[in-house]
Amino acid sequence: MNYGDKLRQTNREALMTLGALAFVVIVWLACGFGLAGLDIQVFHVPLWVIGGLFGTWIAAIICSVVLARLFKDFSLEDEEDATGIADEVHHG
């Protein structure tokens, strides 16, 4: 992968991270404010509080797992530059 490909990959990963953030915010809005109209309580706690807390937490964990599988592990250094530097050090 050349340097341009690496930068394009980092841009894709940044966009995926923004998408994950948008998903977590949507889940928070749906589970928190979306459930606020219901008069349901669990252990004397309104359902919207539980949904807003745990629903958002679960959505964030799911996004983290998905992003960890989609992201690529690579160095931003050019391989040619790194190889040349290593050769200079060893052959000084």
Salt bridges, closest charged atoms under 4 A:
ASP5 OD1 - ARG8 NH2 2.63
GLU79 OE2 - LYS6 NZ 2.94
